[in-house]
Amino acid sequence: MPWDHTRTGQGAAMEHHMRAEYAEGDTPGDPEAPVRKWHMVRGAEEPRTLCGLLLDPAAATQSADAWGTPSARPFCKTCGALYLREVP
């Protein structure tokens, strides 16, 4: 049986998104800028990653559904571990 957050009193499930980290000197949001690493954030507008890094709000984002696929590589291992603890 899948985890039921309604029985724990924790409310609705959190919506996660992935946000890009770029190499120093690259412009966040520039489609030509290579992504250094993908991180997980709580909510589409949140610039602070699960691992604590503060990313530029203009950085590219993608749905958490892309996690574990080639489009999400390379991915922050710390964010990945924390994400697994937060999702049912």
N, C-alpha and C positions, 0 to 999 in steps of 0.2 A: 504494500500500500504506500503511495507517495506521501511525503511529508505534508501535513495540513497545517498551515500557519494560523488558520482561524481557531484551532483548538488550543494553541499556545498563548493566544491573546496578543500576538505581536502585530496584528493588523495586516494590511495588504503587503504582498511581496514587493521588494525593492526592485526598481528598474535600473539595470546596469547598462553602460555603454563603454565602448573602447575609445580612447583618445591617443593621438600620435605624439610621440616625443621625437624631436628632430635634433640633428647634430648642431653644435654651436655654430652660428653664422648662417644657418639656413632659415628661411622665412616660413613660420608656421602658416599653414593654409595655402602655400604655393603648391600647385599640383605637380610641379617638377621637383620639389624638394623630396629627397628620399627619407622615408621613415626610419629612424634609428631603432625604435622599439615601440610596440603597442602596449598600453596600460589600460587597466579597468578603472572606471569611475562610477560613482553612484549618481545616476541621473544624467541627462543629456547636456546640461549646462554646467556641470561641476568640473572645475579645472584641477581639483586635488585628487590624485590617484589613490587607490587602496594602499599602495606602498608608501604614501606620504609625499610624493613628488608633486610640486605645483607646476602644471603645464599651462602654456599660453591658451587662453580661451578661443583663439582663432585656429588652433590646431585641428586637423581633420579628425572626424569621429566616424565610427561605424557601430552598427548594432552588435550587442553581445552575442547574437546568433552566429556571428562570424568567428567567435572564439573557437580555437581548435582546428580552424581551416587554414589553407595556405595564405589567404588574404590577411590573416592576423599574425603572420610571422615577420620578424621575430617578436615574441611576446615576453613581457616581464614575468619572470618565474614567481616573484613574491606576490604580484597582483593575482596571478593564476591560483596560487595556493589560498589566498584570502578569498577570492571569488568562489572557489569550491566550498568554502565554509559558509558562505552567505546564501547560496542558491539551493533550492530544494532538490 
